[in-house]
Amino acid sequence: MITFDPIEALSGLINIVSLSKSEEEAAIYMESILSENGVPYFRDKNNIWAQNKNFEEGKYTILLNSHIDTVRPNRGYSKDPYSSIVEDGKLYGLGSNDAGGALMCLLGTFLHFYNQENLPFNLVFVASAEEEISGRNGMEYLYSYLPNIDFAIIGEPTLMQIAIAERGLMVLDCKAVGQSGHAAREEGVNAIYEAIKDINWFNTYNFKTHSDELGGISMSVTVINAGSQHNVVPAECDFVVDVRVNDQYTNQEVLDVIKESVSCSVKARSTRLNSSGVNNNHPIRIVAEKLNINTYGSPTLSDQALIPCESIKMGPGDSARSHTADEFIFIEELRTGISKYINVLNGLGKELI
């Protein structure tokens, strides 16, 4: 007997402190919900996962995933971030919008299909850890232990629109080198001027291949540091570049072009947060059109960046509310989220037959 109320379930999760890398109690809570509904589950670190009762090897398999961790509460909170409060049709609390609402609606969707026979797909539900810090013990770690996944729905607040593609991220540490000297005698080679040449390249270069959903690649210099005193020509200039990669390139491909094009040294802090999405022929595009669901390209990161299969991002709530003071999700968004997910999966099932 499936007994599940996403509002009640999310309220319980909000009342648990579940910062990234400290999700133990939240994981236990998710275990209890699955147990209460008679669903066998697996736990690895602070990740909880389960598969539908009539799972069949070799059948098209869909991952339903969202995360149990939260950021630290914004300093502007006027309400207790760890106390679920319902006011004026809103459920307040840290993680309510990002991404507890999506997590609980995906769980409700999984439970809806759990006992059904002759489904055209398998379902794997994952409540994962460390998403907010792109940690190595969340989805990136767990993915290789899951059954083979063909497609994923990542639960994040998108107003139940479908993010059909998502930008990747690289942070680059760059160093321009000159030669120190006395400024009064115009000695040396000013590393700041050397850096400016490369900064101008980052500001003006356009990668040739654009994406229908994400457009071009953006590169922004966000931090710069050089010099020690007014009369010394600096020998080094360090700067940081934020690079947002579209779904036409891997991070490594973009990094190779950058290194070939600038004079400064370039070191990527990581190349693991790649862009993601689905190809132009994927059935989710047909389903979105039939259900009149808006599709778009997302500039913000999720666990899509850490899994290799085709994926979309979709969930109740609004990305604009994420990480804000007095975070909330509308009760109506929770009430309708499960049915909207079910409609999408039923539509996919028809396309897969």
LUMBALO-588363 format. One record per residue (C-alpha): residue number from 1; residue in three letters; x, y negated, z negated. Coordinates in nm, 3 decimals. Example, Ala and Ser with C-alpha at 12.3 -4.5 7.8 and 13.67 -1.06 7.14 Angstrom:
BEGIN
num: 1	residu: ALA	u: 1.230	v: 0.450	w: -0.780 .
num: 2	residu: SER	u: 1.367	v: 0.106	w: -0.714 .
***
This chain:
BEGIN
num: 1	residu: MET	u: 0.000	v: 0.000	w: 0.000 .
num: 2	residu: ILE	u: 0.165	v: -0.323	w: 0.117 .
num: 3	residu: THR	u: 0.110	v: -0.605	w: -0.130 .
num: 4	residu: PHE	u: 0.296	v: -0.919	w: -0.035 .
num: 5	residu: ASP	u: 0.227	v: -1.290	w: -0.075 .
num: 6	residu: PRO	u: 0.503	v: -1.511	w: 0.077 .
num: 7	residu: ILE	u: 0.410	v: -1.804	w: -0.148 .
num: 8	residu: GLU	u: 0.440	v: -1.598	w: -0.466 .
num: 9	residu: ALA	u: 0.755	v: -1.425	w: -0.339 .
num: 10	residu: LEU	u: 0.925	v: -1.752	w: -0.247 .
num: 11	residu: SER	u: 0.829	v: -1.911	w: -0.579 .
num: 12	residu: GLY	u: 1.010	v: -1.629	w: -0.758 .
num: 13	residu: LEU	u: 1.322	v: -1.671	w: -0.544 .
num: 14	residu: ILE	u: 1.335	v: -2.047	w: -0.604 .
num: 15	residu: ASN	u: 1.347	v: -1.983	w: -0.980 .
num: 16	residu: ILE	u: 1.674	v: -1.791	w: -0.935 .
num: 17	residu: VAL	u: 2.009	v: -1.970	w: -0.902 .
num: 18	residu: SER	u: 2.151	v: -1.831	w: -0.578 .
num: 19	residu: LEU	u: 2.447	v: -2.041	w: -0.470 .
num: 20	residu: SER	u: 2.674	v: -1.896	w: -0.203 .
num: 21	residu: LYS	u: 2.893	v: -1.617	w: -0.347 .
num: 22	residu: SER	u: 2.666	v: -1.601	w: -0.656 .
num: 23	residu: GLU	u: 2.363	v: -1.425	w: -0.511 .
num: 24	residu: GLU	u: 2.355	v: -1.119	w: -0.738 .
num: 25	residu: GLU	u: 2.024	v: -1.202	w: -0.909 .
num: 26	residu: ALA	u: 1.861	v: -1.299	w: -0.582 .
num: 27	residu: ALA	u: 1.971	v: -0.969	w: -0.428 .
num: 28	residu: ILE	u: 1.818	v: -0.779	w: -0.720 .
num: 29	residu: TYR	u: 1.497	v: -0.978	w: -0.671 .
num: 30	residu: MET	u: 1.480	v: -0.881	w: -0.303 .
num: 31	residu: GLU	u: 1.538	v: -0.517	w: -0.402 .
num: 32	residu: SER	u: 1.243	v: -0.537	w: -0.639 .
num: 33	residu: ILE	u: 1.008	v: -0.666	w: -0.368 .
num: 34	residu: LEU	u: 1.104	v: -0.385	w: -0.132 .
num: 35	residu: SER	u: 1.069	v: -0.125	w: -0.409 .
num: 36	residu: GLU	u: 0.725	v: -0.255	w: -0.507 .
num: 37	residu: ASN	u: 0.615	v: -0.205	w: -0.147 .
num: 38	residu: GLY	u: 0.757	v: 0.147	w: -0.122 .
num: 39	residu: VAL	u: 1.037	v: 0.056	w: 0.118 .
num: 40	residu: PRO	u: 1.374	v: 0.235	w: 0.085 .
num: 41	residu: TYR	u: 1.660	v: -0.011	w: 0.118 .
num: 42	residu: PHE	u: 2.036	v: -0.036	w: 0.130 .
num: 43	residu: ARG	u: 2.258	v: -0.279	w: -0.054 .
num: 44	residu: ASP	u: 2.612	v: -0.376	w: 0.042 .
num: 45	residu: LYS	u: 2.773	v: -0.650	w: -0.166 .
num: 46	residu: ASN	u: 2.489	v: -0.907	w: -0.201 .
num: 47	residu: ASN	u: 2.322	v: -0.811	w: 0.128 .
num: 48	residu: ILE	u: 1.997	v: -0.613	w: 0.128 .
num: 49	residu: TRP	u: 1.867	v: -0.433	w: 0.436 .
num: 50	residu: ALA	u: 1.597	v: -0.188	w: 0.538 .
num: 51	residu: GLN	u: 1.459	v: -0.031	w: 0.854 .
num: 52	residu: ASN	u: 1.103	v: 0.054	w: 0.955 .
num: 53	residu: LYS	u: 0.967	v: 0.391	w: 0.838 .
num: 54	residu: ASN	u: 0.945	v: 0.543	w: 1.187 .
num: 55	residu: PHE	u: 1.285	v: 0.425	w: 1.305 .
num: 56	residu: GLU	u: 1.396	v: 0.615	w: 1.618 .
num: 57	residu: GLU	u: 1.757	v: 0.643	w: 1.730 .
num: 58	residu: GLY	u: 1.814	v: 0.496	w: 2.075 .
num: 59	residu: LYS	u: 1.503	v: 0.274	w: 2.072 .
num: 60	residu: TYR	u: 1.533	v: -0.102	w: 2.133 .
num: 61	residu: THR	u: 1.615	v: -0.248	w: 1.791 .
num: 62	residu: ILE	u: 1.532	v: -0.596	w: 1.665 .
num: 63	residu: LEU	u: 1.703	v: -0.755	w: 1.367 .
num: 64	residu: LEU	u: 1.499	v: -0.982	w: 1.139 .
num: 65	residu: ASN	u: 1.745	v: -1.180	w: 0.929 .
num: 66	residu: SER	u: 1.756	v: -1.475	w: 0.696 .
num: 67	residu: HIS	u: 1.968	v: -1.566	w: 0.395 .
num: 68	residu: ILE	u: 1.922	v: -1.568	w: 0.019 .
num: 69	residu: ASP	u: 2.192	v: -1.821	w: -0.070 .
num: 70	residu: THR	u: 2.155	v: -2.196	w: -0.109 .
num: 71	residu: VAL	u: 2.375	v: -2.503	w: -0.112 .
num: 72	residu: ARG	u: 2.424	v: -2.690	w: -0.438 .
num: 73	residu: PRO	u: 2.133	v: -2.923	w: -0.517 .
num: 74	residu: ASN	u: 2.145	v: -3.276	w: -0.379 .
num: 75	residu: ARG	u: 2.219	v: -3.534	w: -0.651 .
num: 76	residu: GLY	u: 1.901	v: -3.721	w: -0.563 .
num: 77	residu: TYR	u: 1.666	v: -3.453	w: -0.699 .
num: 78	residu: SER	u: 1.384	v: -3.591	w: -0.913 .
num: 79	residu: LYS	u: 1.238	v: -3.241	w: -0.973 .
num: 80	residu: ASP	u: 1.406	v: -2.933	w: -1.117 .
num: 81	residu: PRO	u: 1.563	v: -2.769	w: -0.810 .
num: 82	residu: TYR	u: 1.538	v: -2.425	w: -0.974 .
num: 83	residu: SER	u: 1.170	v: -2.451	w: -1.064 .
num: 84	residu: SER	u: 0.905	v: -2.378	w: -0.802 .
num: 85	residu: ILE	u: 0.645	v: -2.656	w: -0.807 .
num: 86	residu: VAL	u: 0.330	v: -2.678	w: -0.595 .
num: 87	residu: GLU	u: 0.203	v: -3.030	w: -0.534 .
num: 88	residu: ASP	u: -0.008	v: -3.181	w: -0.257 .
num: 89	residu: GLY	u: 0.010	v: -2.872	w: -0.039 .
num: 90	residu: LYS	u: 0.389	v: -2.842	w: -0.072 .
num: 91	residu: LEU	u: 0.608	v: -2.585	w: -0.245 .
num: 92	residu: TYR	u: 0.912	v: -2.765	w: -0.389 .
num: 93	residu: GLY	u: 1.243	v: -2.610	w: -0.487 .
num: 94	residu: LEU	u: 1.600	v: -2.554	w: -0.374 .
num: 95	residu: GLY	u: 1.605	v: -2.319	w: -0.076 .
num: 96	residu: SER	u: 1.231	v: -2.342	w: -0.016 .
num: 97	residu: ASN	u: 1.281	v: -2.482	w: 0.334 .
num: 98	residu: ASP	u: 1.632	v: -2.354	w: 0.405 .
num: 99	residu: ALA	u: 1.569	v: -2.076	w: 0.434 .
num: 100	residu: GLY	u: 1.346	v: -1.911	w: 0.176 .
num: 101	residu: GLY	u: 1.032	v: -1.975	w: 0.376 .
num: 102	residu: ALA	u: 1.174	v: -1.801	w: 0.681 .
num: 103	residu: LEU	u: 1.316	v: -1.520	w: 0.468 .
num: 104	residu: MET	u: 0.983	v: -1.439	w: 0.305 .
num: 105	residu: CYS	u: 0.783	v: -1.473	w: 0.627 .
num: 106	residu: LEU	u: 1.024	v: -1.238	w: 0.803 .
num: 107	residu: LEU	u: 0.993	v: -0.995	w: 0.513 .
num: 108	residu: GLY	u: 0.614	v: -1.013	w: 0.536 .
num: 109	residu: THR	u: 0.640	v: -0.948	w: 0.909 .
num: 110	residu: PHE	u: 0.865	v: -0.647	w: 0.851 .
num: 111	residu: LEU	u: 0.620	v: -0.508	w: 0.594 .
num: 112	residu: HIS	u: 0.333	v: -0.555	w: 0.841 .
num: 113	residu: PHE	u: 0.505	v: -0.328	w: 1.094 .
num: 114	residu: TYR	u: 0.680	v: -0.101	w: 0.844 .
num: 115	residu: ASN	u: 0.442	v: 0.199	w: 0.849 .
num: 116	residu: GLN	u: 0.322	v: 0.165	w: 1.207 .
num: 117	residu: GLU	u: 0.379	v: 0.455	w: 1.444 .
num: 118	residu: ASN	u: 0.473	v: 0.441	w: 1.813 .
num: 119	residu: LEU	u: 0.614	v: 0.091	w: 1.797 .
num: 120	residu: PRO	u: 0.794	v: -0.011	w: 2.120 .
num: 121	residu: PHE	u: 1.089	v: -0.124	w: 1.905 .
num: 122	residu: ASN	u: 1.270	v: -0.054	w: 1.580 .
num: 123	residu: LEU	u: 1.295	v: -0.321	w: 1.314 .
num: 124	residu: VAL	u: 1.585	v: -0.388	w: 1.078 .
num: 125	residu: PHE	u: 1.528	v: -0.645	w: 0.803 .
num: 126	residu: VAL	u: 1.831	v: -0.810	w: 0.641 .
num: 127	residu: ALA	u: 1.840	v: -1.057	w: 0.350 .
num: 128	residu: SER	u: 2.201	v: -1.173	w: 0.373 .
num: 129	residu: ALA	u: 2.447	v: -1.364	w: 0.158 .
num: 130	residu: GLU	u: 2.694	v: -1.649	w: 0.213 .
num: 131	residu: GLU	u: 2.521	v: -1.805	w: 0.515 .
num: 132	residu: GLU	u: 2.558	v: -2.160	w: 0.388 .
num: 133	residu: ILE	u: 2.937	v: -2.129	w: 0.384 .
num: 134	residu: SER	u: 2.968	v: -1.902	w: 0.690 .
num: 135	residu: GLY	u: 3.121	v: -1.656	w: 0.444 .
num: 136	residu: ARG	u: 3.293	v: -1.332	w: 0.534 .
num: 137	residu: ASN	u: 3.082	v: -1.115	w: 0.300 .
num: 138	residu: GLY	u: 2.746	v: -1.192	w: 0.458 .
num: 139	residu: MET	u: 2.618	v: -1.105	w: 0.805 .
num: 140	residu: GLU	u: 2.965	v: -1.097	w: 0.958 .
num: 141	residu: TYR	u: 3.063	v: -0.822	w: 0.713 .
num: 142	residu: LEU	u: 2.734	v: -0.633	w: 0.719 .
num: 143	residu: TYR	u: 2.666	v: -0.629	w: 1.093 .
num: 144	residu: SER	u: 2.900	v: -0.340	w: 1.176 .
num: 145	residu: TYR	u: 2.724	v: -0.120	w: 0.918 .
num: 146	residu: LEU	u: 2.377	v: -0.173	w: 1.066 .
num: 147	residu: PRO	u: 2.219	v: 0.042	w: 1.337 .
num: 148	residu: ASN	u: 2.289	v: -0.077	w: 1.690 .
num: 149	residu: ILE	u: 2.109	v: -0.411	w: 1.733 .
num: 150	residu: ASP	u: 1.975	v: -0.525	w: 2.071 .
num: 151	residu: PHE	u: 1.822	v: -0.857	w: 1.973 .
num: 152	residu: ALA	u: 1.795	v: -1.073	w: 1.660 .
num: 153	residu: ILE	u: 1.552	v: -1.324	w: 1.519 .
num: 154	residu: ILE	u: 1.740	v: -1.542	w: 1.271 .
num: 155	residu: GLY	u: 1.509	v: -1.711	w: 1.023 .
num: 156	residu: GLU	u: 1.584	v: -2.081	w: 0.985 .
num: 157	residu: PRO	u: 1.351	v: -2.383	w: 0.966 .
num: 158	residu: THR	u: 1.255	v: -2.470	w: 1.325 .
num: 159	residu: LEU	u: 0.885	v: -2.563	w: 1.287 .
num: 160	residu: MET	u: 0.828	v: -2.215	w: 1.438 .
num: 161	residu: GLN	u: 0.972	v: -2.335	w: 1.765 .
num: 162	residu: ILE	u: 1.235	v: -2.112	w: 1.924 .
num: 163	residu: ALA	u: 1.598	v: -2.224	w: 1.931 .
num: 164	residu: ILE	u: 1.695	v: -2.033	w: 2.242 .
num: 165	residu: ALA	u: 2.062	v: -2.131	w: 2.208 .
num: 166	residu: GLU	u: 2.287	v: -2.263	w: 1.932 .
num: 167	residu: ARG	u: 2.613	v: -2.455	w: 1.945 .
num: 168	residu: GLY	u: 2.935	v: -2.305	w: 1.817 .
num: 169	residu: LEU	u: 3.184	v: -2.494	w: 1.601 .
num: 170	residu: MET	u: 3.558	v: -2.538	w: 1.588 .
num: 171	residu: VAL	u: 3.746	v: -2.773	w: 1.357 .
num: 172	residu: LEU	u: 4.089	v: -2.866	w: 1.492 .
num: 173	residu: ASP	u: 4.386	v: -2.998	w: 1.296 .
num: 174	residu: CYS	u: 4.605	v: -3.201	w: 1.532 .
num: 175	residu: LYS	u: 4.947	v: -3.353	w: 1.478 .
num: 176	residu: ALA	u: 5.117	v: -3.612	w: 1.700 .
num: 177	residu: VAL	u: 5.492	v: -3.649	w: 1.641 .
num: 178	residu: GLY	u: 5.706	v: -3.958	w: 1.697 .
num: 179	residu: GLN	u: 6.024	v: -4.093	w: 1.537 .
num: 180	residu: SER	u: 6.038	v: -4.318	w: 1.235 .
num: 181	residu: GLY	u: 6.210	v: -4.656	w: 1.242 .
num: 182	residu: HIS	u: 6.195	v: -5.009	w: 1.104 .
num: 183	residu: ALA	u: 5.890	v: -5.196	w: 1.231 .
num: 184	residu: ALA	u: 6.073	v: -5.532	w: 1.234 .
num: 185	residu: ARG	u: 6.333	v: -5.402	w: 1.477 .
num: 186	residu: GLU	u: 6.078	v: -5.214	w: 1.690 .
num: 187	residu: GLU	u: 6.269	v: -4.893	w: 1.634 .
num: 188	residu: GLY	u: 6.145	v: -4.538	w: 1.671 .
num: 189	residu: VAL	u: 5.846	v: -4.384	w: 1.846 .
num: 190	residu: ASN	u: 5.513	v: -4.465	w: 1.684 .
num: 191	residu: ALA	u: 5.322	v: -4.142	w: 1.627 .
num: 192	residu: ILE	u: 4.995	v: -4.336	w: 1.604 .
num: 193	residu: TYR	u: 5.036	v: -4.454	w: 1.962 .
num: 194	residu: GLU	u: 5.117	v: -4.096	w: 2.067 .
num: 195	residu: ALA	u: 4.802	v: -3.978	w: 1.893 .
num: 196	residu: ILE	u: 4.590	v: -4.244	w: 2.063 .
num: 197	residu: LYS	u: 4.671	v: -4.093	w: 2.403 .
num: 198	residu: ASP	u: 4.531	v: -3.758	w: 2.295 .
num: 199	residu: ILE	u: 4.239	v: -3.913	w: 2.105 .
num: 200	residu: ASN	u: 4.140	v: -4.089	w: 2.426 .
num: 201	residu: TRP	u: 4.148	v: -3.753	w: 2.604 .
num: 202	residu: PHE	u: 3.915	v: -3.599	w: 2.344 .
num: 203	residu: ASN	u: 3.685	v: -3.897	w: 2.385 .
num: 204	residu: THR	u: 3.664	v: -3.887	w: 2.764 .
num: 205	residu: TYR	u: 3.716	v: -3.529	w: 2.881 .
num: 206	residu: ASN	u: 3.411	v: -3.343	w: 3.010 .
num: 207	residu: PHE	u: 3.407	v: -2.965	w: 3.038 .
num: 208	residu: LYS	u: 3.265	v: -2.873	w: 3.377 .
num: 209	residu: THR	u: 2.997	v: -2.620	w: 3.287 .
num: 210	residu: HIS	u: 2.692	v: -2.755	w: 3.108 .
num: 211	residu: SER	u: 2.411	v: -2.559	w: 2.943 .
num: 212	residu: ASP	u: 2.043	v: -2.600	w: 3.024 .
num: 213	residu: GLU	u: 1.959	v: -2.598	w: 2.653 .
num: 214	residu: LEU	u: 2.272	v: -2.743	w: 2.491 .
num: 215	residu: GLY	u: 2.418	v: -2.976	w: 2.752 .
num: 216	residu: GLY	u: 2.793	v: -3.031	w: 2.745 .
num: 217	residu: ILE	u: 3.063	v: -2.974	w: 2.484 .
num: 218	residu: SER	u: 3.107	v: -3.254	w: 2.231 .
num: 219	residu: MET	u: 3.441	v: -3.341	w: 2.072 .
num: 220	residu: SER	u: 3.459	v: -3.601	w: 1.795 .
num: 221	residu: VAL	u: 3.767	v: -3.725	w: 1.610 .
num: 222	residu: THR	u: 3.646	v: -3.751	w: 1.251 .
num: 223	residu: VAL	u: 3.957	v: -3.795	w: 1.031 .
num: 224	residu: ILE	u: 4.292	v: -3.968	w: 1.094 .
num: 225	residu: ASN	u: 4.593	v: -4.012	w: 0.868 .
num: 226	residu: ALA	u: 4.934	v: -4.171	w: 0.933 .
num: 227	residu: GLY	u: 5.195	v: -4.400	w: 0.784 .
num: 228	residu: SER	u: 5.338	v: -4.464	w: 0.440 .
num: 229	residu: GLN	u: 5.406	v: -4.840	w: 0.430 .
num: 230	residu: HIS	u: 5.363	v: -5.146	w: 0.648 .
num: 231	residu: ASN	u: 5.720	v: -5.181	w: 0.772 .
num: 232	residu: VAL	u: 5.792	v: -4.819	w: 0.866 .
num: 233	residu: VAL	u: 5.703	v: -4.681	w: 1.208 .
num: 234	residu: PRO	u: 5.521	v: -4.352	w: 1.132 .
num: 235	residu: ALA	u: 5.682	v: -4.032	w: 1.259 .
num: 236	residu: GLU	u: 5.365	v: -3.826	w: 1.228 .
num: 237	residu: CYS	u: 4.995	v: -3.883	w: 1.280 .
num: 238	residu: ASP	u: 4.743	v: -3.620	w: 1.176 .
num: 239	residu: PHE	u: 4.385	v: -3.617	w: 1.294 .
num: 240	residu: VAL	u: 4.086	v: -3.382	w: 1.284 .
num: 241	residu: VAL	u: 3.853	v: -3.303	w: 1.572 .
num: 242	residu: ASP	u: 3.503	v: -3.159	w: 1.536 .
num: 243	residu: VAL	u: 3.422	v: -2.953	w: 1.849 .
num: 244	residu: ARG	u: 3.068	v: -2.831	w: 1.922 .
num: 245	residu: VAL	u: 3.072	v: -2.565	w: 2.192 .
num: 246	residu: ASN	u: 2.785	v: -2.484	w: 2.427 .
num: 247	residu: ASP	u: 2.678	v: -2.134	w: 2.525 .
num: 248	residu: GLN	u: 2.880	v: -2.136	w: 2.848 .
num: 249	residu: TYR	u: 3.217	v: -2.101	w: 2.673 .
num: 250	residu: THR	u: 3.374	v: -1.907	w: 2.391 .
num: 251	residu: ASN	u: 3.562	v: -2.105	w: 2.128 .
num: 252	residu: GLN	u: 3.888	v: -1.950	w: 2.244 .
num: 253	residu: GLU	u: 3.830	v: -2.061	w: 2.604 .
num: 254	residu: VAL	u: 3.773	v: -2.419	w: 2.487 .
num: 255	residu: LEU	u: 4.077	v: -2.408	w: 2.261 .
num: 256	residu: ASP	u: 4.296	v: -2.290	w: 2.550 .
num: 257	residu: VAL	u: 4.187	v: -2.584	w: 2.766 .
num: 258	residu: ILE	u: 4.254	v: -2.832	w: 2.485 .
num: 259	residu: LYS	u: 4.602	v: -2.699	w: 2.416 .
num: 260	residu: GLU	u: 4.690	v: -2.721	w: 2.785 .
num: 261	residu: SER	u: 4.566	v: -3.080	w: 2.808 .
num: 262	residu: VAL	u: 4.708	v: -3.268	w: 2.507 .
num: 263	residu: SER	u: 5.059	v: -3.339	w: 2.384 .
num: 264	residu: CYS	u: 4.993	v: -3.306	w: 2.013 .
num: 265	residu: SER	u: 5.002	v: -2.975	w: 1.829 .
num: 266	residu: VAL	u: 4.656	v: -2.822	w: 1.785 .
num: 267	residu: LYS	u: 4.552	v: -2.562	w: 1.529 .
num: 268	residu: ALA	u: 4.197	v: -2.430	w: 1.498 .
num: 269	residu: ARG	u: 4.089	v: -2.361	w: 1.141 .
num: 270	residu: SER	u: 3.877	v: -2.080	w: 1.288 .
num: 271	residu: THR	u: 3.746	v: -1.959	w: 1.622 .
num: 272	residu: ARG	u: 3.485	v: -1.724	w: 1.473 .
num: 273	residu: LEU	u: 3.181	v: -1.957	w: 1.481 .
num: 274	residu: ASN	u: 3.085	v: -1.911	w: 1.845 .
num: 275	residu: SER	u: 2.784	v: -2.040	w: 2.035 .
num: 276	residu: SER	u: 2.492	v: -1.801	w: 2.079 .
num: 277	residu: GLY	u: 2.161	v: -1.750	w: 2.254 .
num: 278	residu: VAL	u: 1.991	v: -1.535	w: 2.516 .
num: 279	residu: ASN	u: 2.034	v: -1.496	w: 2.890 .
num: 280	residu: ASN	u: 1.796	v: -1.652	w: 3.141 .
num: 281	residu: ASN	u: 1.615	v: -1.321	w: 3.200 .
num: 282	residu: HIS	u: 1.554	v: -1.225	w: 2.839 .
num: 283	residu: PRO	u: 1.189	v: -1.132	w: 2.764 .
num: 284	residu: ILE	u: 1.176	v: -1.375	w: 2.469 .
num: 285	residu: ARG	u: 1.162	v: -1.656	w: 2.726 .
num: 286	residu: ILE	u: 0.853	v: -1.500	w: 2.882 .
num: 287	residu: VAL	u: 0.695	v: -1.452	w: 2.538 .
num: 288	residu: ALA	u: 0.761	v: -1.814	w: 2.442 .
num: 289	residu: GLU	u: 0.598	v: -1.933	w: 2.762 .
num: 290	residu: LYS	u: 0.292	v: -1.709	w: 2.719 .
num: 291	residu: LEU	u: 0.246	v: -1.816	w: 2.356 .
num: 292	residu: ASN	u: 0.312	v: -2.182	w: 2.440 .
num: 293	residu: ILE	u: 0.605	v: -2.200	w: 2.198 .
num: 294	residu: ASN	u: 0.852	v: -2.481	w: 2.261 .
num: 295	residu: THR	u: 1.214	v: -2.374	w: 2.319 .
num: 296	residu: TYR	u: 1.523	v: -2.587	w: 2.264 .
num: 297	residu: GLY	u: 1.896	v: -2.583	w: 2.201 .
num: 298	residu: SER	u: 2.006	v: -2.620	w: 1.839 .
num: 299	residu: PRO	u: 2.307	v: -2.831	w: 1.732 .
num: 300	residu: THR	u: 2.324	v: -2.673	w: 1.384 .
num: 301	residu: LEU	u: 2.494	v: -2.350	w: 1.283 .
num: 302	residu: SER	u: 2.336	v: -2.035	w: 1.142 .
num: 303	residu: ASP	u: 2.434	v: -1.668	w: 1.112 .
num: 304	residu: GLN	u: 2.379	v: -1.646	w: 1.488 .
num: 305	residu: ALA	u: 2.740	v: -1.763	w: 1.514 .
num: 306	residu: LEU	u: 2.863	v: -1.447	w: 1.342 .
num: 307	residu: ILE	u: 2.673	v: -1.173	w: 1.525 .
num: 308	residu: PRO	u: 2.751	v: -1.051	w: 1.877 .
num: 309	residu: CYS	u: 2.401	v: -0.962	w: 2.002 .
num: 310	residu: GLU	u: 2.159	v: -1.191	w: 2.184 .
num: 311	residu: SER	u: 1.955	v: -1.390	w: 1.936 .
num: 312	residu: ILE	u: 1.715	v: -1.675	w: 1.870 .
num: 313	residu: LYS	u: 1.656	v: -1.894	w: 1.567 .
num: 314	residu: MET	u: 1.297	v: -1.939	w: 1.449 .
num: 315	residu: GLY	u: 1.116	v: -2.004	w: 1.125 .
num: 316	residu: PRO	u: 0.872	v: -2.211	w: 0.919 .
num: 317	residu: GLY	u: 0.991	v: -2.540	w: 0.777 .
num: 318	residu: ASP	u: 1.178	v: -2.829	w: 0.932 .
num: 319	residu: SER	u: 1.555	v: -2.854	w: 0.970 .
num: 320	residu: ALA	u: 1.531	v: -3.224	w: 0.877 .
num: 321	residu: ARG	u: 1.431	v: -3.122	w: 0.522 .
num: 322	residu: SER	u: 1.731	v: -2.891	w: 0.471 .
num: 323	residu: HIS	u: 1.980	v: -2.990	w: 0.201 .
num: 324	residu: THR	u: 1.771	v: -3.293	w: 0.101 .
num: 325	residu: ALA	u: 1.663	v: -3.397	w: -0.248 .
num: 326	residu: ASP	u: 1.331	v: -3.247	w: -0.359 .
num: 327	residu: GLU	u: 1.340	v: -2.994	w: -0.075 .
num: 328	residu: PHE	u: 0.999	v: -2.848	w: 0.009 .
num: 329	residu: ILE	u: 0.801	v: -2.639	w: 0.254 .
num: 330	residu: PHE	u: 0.433	v: -2.680	w: 0.328 .
num: 331	residu: ILE	u: 0.209	v: -2.406	w: 0.190 .
num: 332	residu: GLU	u: 0.034	v: -2.391	w: 0.528 .
num: 333	residu: GLU	u: 0.368	v: -2.317	w: 0.697 .
num: 334	residu: LEU	u: 0.405	v: -2.012	w: 0.473 .
num: 335	residu: ARG	u: 0.047	v: -1.901	w: 0.532 .
num: 336	residu: THR	u: 0.082	v: -1.908	w: 0.911 .
num: 337	residu: GLY	u: 0.448	v: -1.809	w: 0.949 .
num: 338	residu: ILE	u: 0.396	v: -1.433	w: 0.926 .
num: 339	residu: SER	u: 0.118	v: -1.426	w: 1.186 .
num: 340	residu: LYS	u: 0.328	v: -1.632	w: 1.426 .
num: 341	residu: TYR	u: 0.623	v: -1.396	w: 1.389 .
num: 342	residu: ILE	u: 0.387	v: -1.101	w: 1.443 .
num: 343	residu: ASN	u: 0.255	v: -1.259	w: 1.763 .
num: 344	residu: VAL	u: 0.610	v: -1.299	w: 1.894 .
num: 345	residu: LEU	u: 0.702	v: -0.938	w: 1.816 .
num: 346	residu: ASN	u: 0.380	v: -0.807	w: 1.968 .
num: 347	residu: GLY	u: 0.456	v: -1.011	w: 2.278 .
num: 348	residu: LEU	u: 0.808	v: -0.871	w: 2.294 .
num: 349	residu: GLY	u: 0.669	v: -0.521	w: 2.255 .
num: 350	residu: LYS	u: 0.448	v: -0.567	w: 2.559 .
num: 351	residu: GLU	u: 0.742	v: -0.693	w: 2.764 .
num: 352	residu: LEU	u: 0.957	v: -0.397	w: 2.656 .
num: 353	residu: ILE	u: 0.706	v: -0.128	w: 2.755 .
***
